[in-house]
């Protein structure tokens, strides 16, 4: 199953992103094709959080991936939502 994992960051904690970015990216590298896509989200020009598209058997499995991320224990994340995603449109066509 595919899951959209949406992260909202705590305001004023941008320095934590910079402090832990290398470890965060190294962790994502270890996940291989489990992470279909990942990247930051912006509100205007300000960082607002991030999004992962995750291949997992269940939402709790996706949550475990989140909790192993070096960002997780830092206080950077204000919230996380894990939503099952069913793709119905791709590259200009219905799937």
C-alpha positions in Angstrom: 0.0 0.0 0.0 1.0 3.6 -0.5 0.8 6.1 2.3 1.2 9.9 2.2 3.0 10.9 5.3 2.5 14.7 6.1 4.7 16.4 8.6 4.0 19.8 10.1 7.0 21.5 11.8 7.0 23.4 15.0 7.4 27.1 14.4 10.8 28.5 15.3 12.5 25.1 15.1 14.2 25.5 11.7 17.6 25.2 13.3 16.8 21.6 14.2 16.3 20.8 10.5 19.7 22.2 9.7 21.4 20.5 12.6 20.0 17.0 11.7 19.7 17.2 7.9 22.7 15.0 7.1 21.5 12.2 9.4 17.9 12.5 8.1 19.0 12.2 4.5 21.3 9.3 5.4 18.4 7.5 7.0 16.2 8.0 3.9 19.0 6.5 1.8 18.8 3.3 3.9 15.1 2.9 3.1 15.6 2.4 -0.6 12.4 2.0 -2.6 10.3 2.1 0.5 10.3 5.8 0.1 8.7 6.5 -3.3 9.2 10.3 -2.8 10.1 12.8 -0.1 10.6 16.5 0.2 10.0 19.7 2.1 6.7 21.6 2.0 6.5 25.4 1.9 4.0 28.1 2.9 5.1 31.0 0.7 8.9 31.0 1.1 8.9 29.6 4.6 9.4 25.9 5.3 6.3 24.4 6.8 7.1 20.6 7.0 7.5 17.8 4.7 5.9 14.9 2.9 6.9 11.3 2.2 5.2 8.8 -0.1 5.8 5.5 1.5 5.4 1.9 0.4 4.3 0.0 3.5 2.0 -2.9 4.5 0.1 -0.8 7.1 -0.1 2.7 8.7 1.6 1.4 11.9 4.5 0.2 9.7 4.8 3.6 8.2 4.7 5.2 11.7 7.6 3.0 12.7 9.6 4.4 9.8 8.7 8.0 10.9 9.8 7.2 14.5 13.2 5.9 13.3 13.9 9.2 11.4 16.6 11.2 13.2 14.3 14.3 13.0 11.6 12.5 15.2 13.2 12.9 18.7 14.4 16.5 18.1 11.1 18.3 18.6 11.2 19.6 15.0 7.9 17.9 14.1 4.7 19.4 15.5 2.5 16.7 14.0 2.4 13.8 11.5 -0.5 12.4 9.6 -0.4 9.0 7.8 -3.0 8.6 5.1 -3.5 5.7 2.7 -3.2 6.9 -0.8 -4.8 5.3 -3.8 -3.5 6.6 -7.1 -6.1 7.0 -9.8 -4.4 9.3 -12.2 -0.8 9.3 -13.5 1.0 10.9 -16.4 -2.2 12.3 -17.9 -4.1 9.0 -17.7 -6.3 7.1 -15.3 -4.6 4.2 -13.7 
